[in-house]
Amino acid sequence: MVDHVKQATPVILEPIVNISITTPGAFMGDLSGDLSGKRGHISGTDSGRNNQIIIKGEVPLAELQSYGTELQAITGGEGNYSIEFSHYEAVPANIQQQLKQESKSNSDH
């Protein structure tokens, strides 16, 4: 059993949330690019009231630490969002490697 544990390749999981962004339609392109840059995926859009659109998708929670401020900057204060937990997903290999390096350097001090 101990040998199996030593041979195992651990995987780091991260929380993924459903996001719903309400904003004027003029910001659709900017917000699509922003979510994509945050490793997010847009699953659809709906029409809201007063020329508003609702962008729905999934994004890692870690990418949203300052999203309220960023969204306000992109939309000139006219956008808002809500999130809801969806599931856990494996962190991409490059980010797992970065986390391992950071953890190792922190434990060396």
N, C-alpha and C positions, 0 to 999 in steps of 0.2 A: 504493500500500500504506500509506504513512504517513497519508494522509487517512482510510483505513478505521480505522486504529488510533485516530486522534483522535475519530472518530465513534462508536466502540464504547462500549457501556455496560457497564462491568465489574460483575460480581456476586460478592459475597463468599460463600464456602461455609463451612459449619461441619460438624464431625463429629456424626453422630447415632448414639447407642448403643442397643442393646437392653438393657432393664433387667429384672431379676427380683427382686422384693421378697418376702421371706417374713416373715409377721407374724401375730399373732393376728387372727382375723376381725373383732373389734370395731373395728379401726383402718381397715377398708376405706374407709369414707367419707372420713375425714380424709386418707388417703393418696391417694385419687382426686382430691380437691380440690387437694392439694399438687402432684401431678404435672401437673395441668391448668394450675396457676399457673406451672409451669416450662416451658410450651409442650410438654408431653408428651402422649402418647396411649396409653391403655390398650388393648391388643389382646386381653386375656383374663385369666381367673383360673382357678386350679386349686386343688383341695383338697390340703392337706399333712397331716402327722401332728399329733396332739394339738391339734385345732381350729385349726391354722394354715392360712392361705391363701397362695397364691403369685400375686402380681400381676405380669403381664407387659406390657411396653409399649416405647415408644420415646421418647427424650427427648434434646434437644441436650446434648452433653457439657458445654458452658459453664455449664449450669444446675445442674450437680452438684458444684460446687467444694467445698461444705461439706455435702454430702448425708448423709454418715455421722453427723455431729453432729445434723443436723436430724431424721433418721430416729429416732435414739435418743431425742430429745426428744419426738417425736410418739408413739412406742410405749412410752415408759417403759423403754427399753433392751431391748425384746423383739423388735425387728425387725432384719433384716439384708438386704443386697442384693448383687447382682453385676451387672456390666455387661460388654458385649461390643460391639466396633465393628460398626456396621451399614452405614452409607453416609454420603456427604456430601449436604447439601441447602442450597439458597440461604437465606441469612439473610433474615428478613422485612424489607421495605422500611424500616420505621420504625427498626429496629435498625441497618440498613446506614447510614442517614442519621446516626444517633447516632455510629456508629464513625467516619464521615468527619469529623464535627465534632470529635471527640476527637483524631483524627489530625492534623487541621489545627491545632488549638490547641497540640498538643504540638510540632509542627514550627515554630510561630511563636516558641517560646521558645529 
